[in-house]
């Protein structure tokens, strides 16, 4: 097998982001526009706390959200944040 071993994960993430962004109407961008960059930390912190809870309680799935789902969400929020920073570079952030 040749190629990028991460491609299937990133392709899946891209599909999930596209689907959720369409379903929720780009709520991430709207939230950051309204409340500021701290939204990025809050969303990532919520997901980190969820991961910690699942691992600490040895529950790989709870309330229909698995550890894998939560990790995918955390990666998704990171991508959304990167996109936001890139698109709003001159407004809020100098990176």
Secondary structure as UniProt FT lines:
FT   TURN            5..6
FT   HELIX           7..24
FT   HELIX           27..35
FT   HELIX           38..56
FT   TURN            57..58
FT   STRAND          61..62
FT   TURN            63..64
FT   STRAND          65..66
FT   HELIX           67..87
FT   TURN            88..92
//
